[in-house]
Amino acid sequence: MNENVLNVYNSLNMSFDHGDGVYLYTDDGTRYLDFTSGIGVTCLGHSHPALVSALREQAGKLWHCSNLFKIKEQEAVAKKITDHSFAHSVFFCNSGAESVEAGIKAIRRYYFLKGSKRFKIICVNNAFHGRTFATISAAGQKKLLEGFKPHLKGFEHVEFNNLEAIEKKIDDETAGILVETVQGEGGITPAKKDYLKGLNGLAKKNDLLLFFDEVQCGVGRTGKFLAVEWVPSLKPNIVSIAKGIGGGFPLGALLLDKKTSAAMTKGSHGSTFGGNPLGMAVADVVLNHVLKDDFLDHVREIGYELRQNLLKNIVKKFPKLVKGVRGIGLMIGLEAVVENTLIIDALRNQRLLTVRAGGNVVRMLPPLILEMKHVEEAIQKIDKALGSI
């Protein structure tokens, strides 16, 4: 790493010159099958023609004017989101962490305006919500908080997928519940459907706000526009999204139901760059693709094929190296027996890019445009990689 760049990333000594679809290319033309998508970001793959065209066209018109003025592109994108989700309104920002921050503020603001002293949010272990001060406090992980204590007060932590643990934590200061619908950094672990239904019941019974972090699992990644849609009875108040919504352009958004929207009055929050015309241009293209039923059908089907191929052709063949597959849609984790970095390194040597996750998992987040031929190519590469360990 160049000493002029702050050394906070454990970056590999490799870089890419360009990308095309599901592939990345180094300066010398070496091609890699990309199962990282920039950690779940490039949902339509690299250099998607419609995204490139939209960004070029908007760049020639207007980059920025700030939210001092109405941005008509925001209104169009927000309408597409609200028309296809629980949301009444959308706040646009620039990252997942910002969207979670906005959600935390919305919860506290809602109860403040009700004259209530509620402020605490029940969170879960093994979570990741971003790198800002509030989001590392919400996650509560020791490795994230190291060197930054005392952390922000108001967050309590219990075991994930344990409804009874949450119920025991509820008191007269509890304002909401914050969980990832599918834990990404934590190891590609979906929340159980009964757990989500139970959260819904607890929230209704105790007048709590339900906040789901879908920064990684939202925007079609699981085969639904939002992962909360896998449980039709689930009624979230707030959902944060980012990553895939910009297709690679820095963009985040907070989705709010009607009553939480009403709490966020003029001046209560904002963002200089949030919802800028460039971001809205690419978000519009992403939504035009992702919101199509056949697109989401494809994500579910190709994700199933990839998981089944991993189970049949990899896990059964290499039981001393891998022991299982978890996930949903194209958010997939290969459970390692050996250190997951050994497998990730071996895969990279076969020109397949993956990313590590908690629980000793090899995380796979390919672009949502993945095809069966890419699944077959990946399985061949994984077979060779594990055979070399």
N, C-alpha and C positions, 0 to 999 in steps of 0.2 A: 504494500500500500504506500502510495506517495505520502511523504510526511506532511504535505500541505492539505491533505484530506484527513479530517478527524478520524482517528483510528478506533471507531466503535463497531466496525463490522469485521467478522471473521471470513473475509472474502477469499475465494479461491484465486489462484494465480492464472486466471484465464478470462478472456473477454470475447464478446461477439460483435461481428461487423454488421450483420443484418439477419432478418428472420423472414420466413415465408410459411404461412399456415402453421403446421405443428412442428416446424423445424427451425433451429437456430444455426447460424454459420459463423465460424471464426474467420479471422483475417485471411487465413490460407485456404479457405473454402471447405474446411472440415465440417461435416453436417452432423448435428445432434438432434435426436428426437426429444422434444421438450415436454416432459411430464411435470413441469413446475408451473408453467404459465405465469412466471414472475410471482409465485406464491398466490395462485388463484386469480390473477388479474386479467391476462390476455385471453378472455373467454372466447373471442372469435378468431383466435390465432394471431400470428404476426403478420403485419402489413396487409390486413384485410382491405380489399379495394374500396369498399363502401366507407370504411372508417377513414382511410387516407383521403378519399375524395371529399368527404364532409369536412375534415379538418382543414384541408387546403382551401376549400371554398370559403369557410368561415374566417380563416386567417387573412384572406384578402378583403374581408369586409370590416370586421370589428373583433378585436381581441378582448378588450376590457373597457368597462365604463363604470363599474361598481354598482352596488345595490342602492346607491343614491337615486337611481333611476330604475324604472321597470325594465326587466329583461324578458322580452316576450318569449324567448326560447325556453326560459325557466317554466313559464306557465304551461307550455305545450308538453314538456317532459313530465312535469308534476301531474298533469292530467292523465297521461298514459299510466303513470304509476298508481295513482289513486283509483283509476278505472279498473285496474287489475289487482287490487289488494284491499286490505281492510282499511287503509289509510284515508284520512280526511284531508291531510295536508302534508307537505314535504319541505324540509329544510335542507338546502344544499350546502355542502362544505367541500373540503379537499382531501379528506382521508378518513379511514375507519376510526382512528382514535378520536378525531374531531366529532364524528357522528355519535360515538358513545358518550363523549363529554357532554354533547348537547342533550342527550337522553337523560343523563344524570341530573343535569340542570332542570330539565322539564319536570322530572319527578319531584324534586324539591320545590320548584316554583308552584306546581299544582297544589301541594298541600299548604304552602305558605298563603296562597290566595284563599284557601278554604278556612284560614285561621287555625290550622292544625299545627301541632308541634312535631308531627311526623317528619323524619328525615332519613332514617336508616334504610339501607338497601341490603337485602340478603343476597349474597353471591355464592358461588360454589368453588370448591378446590379444583386445581389443575386447569384453571381458566386463563384465557389471554384476551385482553380487551384493548391493547394498545400500549404506547410508551409514554404517555403524558402522566402527570402526577396523579390525577384522579383515576386514570385507567389502570395504572400499576397498583394503586391502592385497592381498586375494585377487584383486580385479579388476586391480589394477596400473596403471590408467589415470592418466596424468600429471595430467589435469584434476581427477580425484577426489582425488589425493594432494597437490595443491598447497596448501602452507601447513600440512600435517599430518605432515611427515616429522620423524624417521625412521619409516618405516612398519614394521608388524609383520613380523618375520622368519619365514621358513618357507614362503614361496610362490615358486614359479618359474613363468615365463611363456613359452609357446611359441605358435606360430601355430595358430589354430583350424582344425579339419578336416585337420590334418597329423599322422598317426599316427607317422611316422618321427621327427618332432621330439619327441614325447612319449617315445618309446622311448629316444632319446639322453639324455634328462634323468634317467632312472631310475637311482638309485644305492642304496647300502645305507642311506641315511637317508630314502628316499622312502616315504611312508605311504599316499598316496592320489592320486586324480585328481579334479578338480572342473571340470565344464563345464556350461553351460546346454545342454539338449537342443535348444532353439531359442534363439538369441541374440535378445533382444527389443530392448533399448535400443541394441544394437550394429547393428541394421538388419534385423531379421526374417530371420535366416539359420539355417536348420535344419542340425543336424549330419547329415552324410551317413550313410546306413545302414551302409556298409562301414566307415566311421570308428568308429561305435558298436560294431560287431561286433569291430573291431580292439582297441578299448579293453577290451572284455570279455576278449579273449584275453591282452592284456598284464597286466591285473589278476590274472587267474588264474595266469599264468606266474610273476609276480613277487610274489605274495601282497600285492597292494595293494587298498585299498578304493575302490570306485567311487561317487562322489557326484555326483548330477545336480541342478542347480538348475532347478526347474520352477515357480518363483514366478510367472512370467508365462505359461508355456506349459502348465502343468498344469491339472487340474480341468476337463477337457473342451474346452479352448481349441483344441486341434488335431484334435478329433474322436475322441480316445481319452481315457479318464479321466486317464492319465498319458502324456506323449509318448513315454516309453521303451517303451511297449507297441507302437509301430510296428515295433520289432525284437524279435520273440518270444524270440529266443535271449539277449537282453540280461538280465543278472542284476545289477541295482544293489544296493549295500549300503545306500545312503542316498539319499533324495530329499526336497528341501525344496519345500513348496507354501505358498501364501498367496493374496493377491488374490481370485480367484474363490471360494475355499472359504467365505468369509463373505458372499458376495453383496453386499458393501458394508459389512458390519460388520468392524471391525479384527480379523483372525484369521490366524494362520499355523500351520503344523504341520510337524514333521519325521517322516518315515517311515523306519523302521529295520528291517533284517532281523534274524534271530534272534541272530547272533553280535555285531553291534554293539549290539543292545538289551541284551545281557548285560553289556556294558562300562559302561553308564550306570546305576550303582548308586545307591542312596538317598543324597541329598545332593550328587551330582555335578553336578546342574543343577536349575534351577527357574525359576518365573515367578509373581509375585504374581497377575497377572490372567489368565495363560494358562489356556485352557479354562474360562473362567467360564460360568455358566449361560446368559447372554444369547448369547454367541458360539456355544455348542453348540446352542442352539435354532435359530438361523438356518443353521448348518452342516448340521444334520439335514435341513432343507428343501432346501437346495442339493443335497445328495447324493441325496435322493429323486428329484430331477429329472435330475441329470446322469448318474447311474449307469444310467439306463434306456437300453437298446440303441437304441430308436427316437430318443431325444434325441440321442445321439452320431451316429447315422446322419444325422440332420438337419443337425448341425454340419458334417459332412464334405460333404454334398450342397450345402448353401447356400453354404458356403465355396468349393466348386468353381465354382458358378454366378457368384459375385461375381468370382472371379479371371478366369474366362473372359470375362465381360462387360467387365472392365477391359482385357483384352488386345484383344478384338475391337473395342470401341466407343471406347476411350480411347487406348490406346498406339498403335494404327494411325493414329488420326486426328490425334494431337498428338505426332509423333516428335521435334519440336524442344523439347518440354517434358518428356516422360516416355519412358522407354526399356524398361521391363519391369515385371513383377510377380513377387514372390516370396512364399513363405510356405506355410502348411499350415492346413487348417481355417479358422477365423475369426481367424487371426493372419496378417495380410496386409500386405505392404509394396509401395508404388508407387514404383518407382525414378525419381527425378527427374533431369532434365538441367540445368534451371535450379536455383537455390537452393530447397531444399525449403520454406523458410519462405514464399516467394512463393506457392507452390501452397496451402499450409496457410491463408494469409491469404485467398486468393481463394475457397477452399472455405468458409471461415467466413462470408464475405460472402454466400455462397449458402445459409447456414444448415446447413452440414454440418461437424461437428466431427471433426478428426483430430489426430494428435500426431506430432511429428518423431521421427526415429530416426537413428542413425549411418549412415554410408554414403550420405548425402544421400537418405534414404528418407522417404516420407510413410507413417506407420504407421496402420493401420486395425485397431481392436480392437472391433468392434461387439458388443452383447450377443448371447449365444448363442441367443436366441429370435428372431433376425432372420428375416424372411420374404421371399419373392420380391418382393413389392410394395415392400419397403424397399430391396432391391437395385436395382430399377428406378428408384426415387426417387433413390437415391444416384448412379446413373450419369447421370441427367439433371442433377443438381446439379454433378457433376464436369465434365460436358460444358460447361455454362454457365460454370463457374469458369475452366477452361482457355481457353475462348474469349475470356475477358475479359483474359487476360494479354498 
